[in-house]
Amino acid sequence: MSNIPVVLFVAILGGVAAVIQAQLNGIMDKGMGTVESVFITYGVGGIAIALVMLFMRGGNLSAFPTLPWYVIFAGLCGLVIIGSISFSVPRLGLVAAITIIVASQFIFGALIDHYGLLGAEIRPFSLQKLIGIGTLMLGVWLIIR
């Protein structure tokens, strides 16, 4: 990390955007359905990033064929993420839905790190990580009960 304050700011900005997006997707889900809200989200986001890519980088996708074949599933995972957010927020509430989603990310992230899945560097479980995940699960239980 070359500039920690910038990296932290970008991470915080992403977290804030995720919560705002979750609420907006929940509104769309209630108004028109999960599939439709995902379509609107990806359609608008796709157009926006296409314009950014074209103007900032010239749209250079030449490195794509050199990547592992399974990276294409990132887009499908995005559909699942947006769909699950759209569906769960209006039914569970914003805090409960985001808490469950984030806790799931931590747990599966720890498994990916531990086993080195999908090309990740192996970072074994430690007692601290297990205590952290246990504390996280306690937090989930306290929030959704």
C-alpha positions as CSV (number, residue, x, y, z in Angstrom):
1,M,0.0,0.0,0.0
2,S,1.7,3.2,-1.2
3,N,-0.7,5.7,0.3
4,I,-2.6,4.4,3.3
5,P,-5.0,7.4,3.8
6,V,-6.1,7.2,0.1
7,V,-6.6,3.4,0.3
8,L,-8.6,3.8,3.6
9,F,-10.7,6.6,2.0
10,V,-11.5,4.5,-1.0
11,A,-12.4,1.5,1.2
12,I,-14.7,3.7,3.3
13,L,-16.2,5.2,0.2
14,G,-16.9,1.7,-1.1
15,G,-18.6,0.7,2.2
16,V,-20.8,3.9,2.2
17,A,-21.7,3.3,-1.5
18,A,-22.6,-0.4,-0.8
19,V,-25.1,0.6,2.0
20,I,-26.6,3.4,-0.1
21,Q,-26.9,1.0,-3.1
22,A,-28.5,-1.7,-0.8
23,Q,-31.2,0.7,0.3
24,L,-31.9,2.0,-3.2
25,N,-32.0,-1.6,-4.6
26,G,-34.4,-2.5,-1.8
27,I,-36.7,0.3,-2.9
28,M,-36.5,-0.9,-6.5
29,D,-37.1,-4.5,-5.4
30,K,-40.3,-3.6,-3.6
31,G,-41.5,-1.4,-6.5
32,M,-40.7,-3.7,-9.5
33,G,-39.0,-6.9,-8.4
34,T,-35.6,-8.4,-7.8
35,V,-34.7,-9.2,-11.4
36,E,-35.7,-5.8,-12.6
37,S,-33.8,-4.0,-9.9
38,V,-30.6,-6.0,-10.8
39,F,-31.1,-5.2,-14.4
40,I,-31.4,-1.5,-13.7
41,T,-28.4,-1.6,-11.4
42,Y,-26.2,-3.5,-13.9
43,G,-27.5,-1.5,-16.9
44,V,-26.7,1.9,-15.4
45,G,-23.5,0.7,-13.9
46,G,-22.4,-1.0,-17.1
47,I,-23.0,2.1,-19.2
48,A,-21.2,4.3,-16.6
49,I,-18.1,2.1,-16.4
50,A,-18.0,1.7,-20.2
51,L,-17.8,5.4,-20.6
52,V,-15.2,5.7,-17.8
53,M,-13.1,2.9,-19.4
54,L,-13.3,4.5,-22.9
55,F,-12.3,8.0,-21.7
56,M,-9.7,7.1,-19.2
57,R,-7.9,4.1,-20.7
58,G,-9.2,3.8,-24.2
59,G,-11.0,0.6,-23.5
60,N,-7.9,-1.7,-23.5
61,L,-9.1,-5.2,-22.7
62,S,-6.1,-7.0,-24.3
63,A,-4.9,-8.6,-21.1
64,F,-8.3,-10.4,-20.5
65,P,-7.4,-13.5,-22.5
66,T,-4.3,-14.0,-20.3
67,L,-6.3,-14.3,-17.1
68,P,-7.6,-17.6,-15.7
69,W,-10.8,-18.7,-17.4
70,Y,-12.9,-18.6,-14.1
71,V,-12.5,-14.8,-13.7
72,I,-15.5,-14.5,-16.0
73,F,-17.7,-15.6,-13.0
74,A,-17.0,-12.3,-11.2
75,G,-19.8,-10.8,-13.2
76,L,-22.2,-13.6,-12.3
77,C,-21.2,-13.2,-8.6
78,G,-22.0,-9.5,-8.9
79,L,-25.5,-10.5,-10.1
80,V,-25.9,-12.7,-7.1
81,I,-24.6,-10.0,-4.8
82,I,-27.0,-7.3,-6.1
83,G,-29.9,-9.7,-6.3
84,S,-29.4,-10.9,-2.7
85,I,-29.1,-7.3,-1.5
86,S,-32.2,-6.2,-3.4
87,F,-34.2,-9.2,-2.1
88,S,-33.0,-9.2,1.5
89,V,-32.9,-5.5,2.4
90,P,-36.7,-4.8,2.2
91,R,-37.4,-8.1,4.0
92,L,-34.8,-8.0,6.8
93,G,-34.0,-4.3,7.0
94,L,-30.8,-2.6,6.0
95,V,-28.7,-3.3,9.1
96,A,-29.7,-7.0,9.4
97,A,-29.2,-7.7,5.7
98,I,-25.8,-5.9,5.4
99,T,-24.7,-7.6,8.7
100,I,-25.4,-11.0,7.4
101,I,-23.9,-10.3,4.0
102,V,-20.7,-8.8,5.5
103,A,-20.4,-11.7,8.0
104,S,-20.7,-14.2,5.2
105,Q,-17.9,-12.3,3.3
106,F,-15.6,-12.5,6.3
107,I,-16.2,-16.2,6.8
108,F,-15.9,-17.3,3.2
109,G,-12.9,-14.9,2.8
110,A,-11.2,-16.7,5.7
111,L,-11.8,-20.0,4.0
112,I,-10.4,-18.8,0.7
113,D,-7.3,-17.4,2.5
114,H,-6.9,-20.6,4.6
115,Y,-7.0,-23.0,1.6
116,G,-5.6,-20.7,-1.0
117,L,-8.6,-21.0,-3.2
118,L,-9.0,-19.2,-6.6
119,G,-5.3,-18.3,-6.6
120,A,-5.3,-16.6,-3.2
121,E,-2.1,-16.6,-1.2
122,I,-2.5,-19.1,1.7
123,R,-3.1,-17.4,5.0
124,P,-3.9,-20.1,7.6
125,F,-6.5,-19.7,10.3
126,S,-5.2,-18.4,13.5
127,L,-6.7,-18.4,17.0
128,Q,-7.2,-14.6,16.6
129,K,-9.1,-15.1,13.3
130,L,-11.3,-17.8,14.8
131,I,-12.1,-15.5,17.9
132,G,-12.8,-12.6,15.5
133,I,-15.2,-14.8,13.4
134,G,-16.9,-16.0,16.6
135,T,-17.3,-12.4,17.8
136,L,-18.6,-11.5,14.4
137,M,-21.2,-14.3,14.6
138,L,-22.2,-13.1,18.1
139,G,-22.7,-9.6,16.6
140,V,-24.9,-11.1,13.8
141,W,-27.0,-12.9,16.3
142,L,-27.4,-9.7,18.5
143,I,-28.5,-7.7,15.4
144,I,-31.0,-10.1,13.9
145,R,-32.6,-11.5,17.0
